[in-house]
Amino acid sequence: MDFGKLSADLKKAKDYAITVGMADKDDGGTCNFDTPVLLVKNARLDFLKKAAENAGVNISRWGSGYYHIYGDFLWGQGNLRTRMAEAFAKSLKDSGWDSYVYYAMD
């Protein structure tokens, strides 16, 4: 796995999510915990954490090969959080990573 590519792609996804959030700050809807997920098999957590740190986000293991991504791109609690999580995951997918959104509401 290419450390530089992962770090750059995480940064690009973060920037895209922020752009989406700034374009439409409406945060109506249900309070939720929607979070981008990165699926990477056989990766060391310390490697992923360092790449995420370089990109300005945080990553935590969610399950075998599944990692939640957090950061300052998730300001909202409702529709805004969903839009930003979806934008982040879309950017990662467009960059060739296996990513989706974990949807949960309070």
C-alpha positions, 0 to 999 in steps of 0.5 A: 500500500502506497503511504503517500497516495493514501495520505494524499487521497485522505487529504483530498477527501477531507477538502472535498467534504469541507467544500460540500459542507461550506456550499450547503450548511443546512443541518436539519434532519435527524441527529446522526453519526454518519461516518466515512468507512475505509475498507483495507485488508491486511493493513497495520493500524499504525500505518493507517493512523500515520497516513490519516494524521498526515492528511489531518484526519483520524482513523480508528479500527471498526472491525477486521479491515474496516476503519472509521474516519473522523476529523474536522470535516464532520461539523454537522449533526443532521443532513450536513454530517450525512452530506459531508460523510458521503462526499468524503467516501465518494472522493475516496472511491473516485481515488480507487479506495473501497469506501462507503458511509456508516449510517447511524442515528440517535 
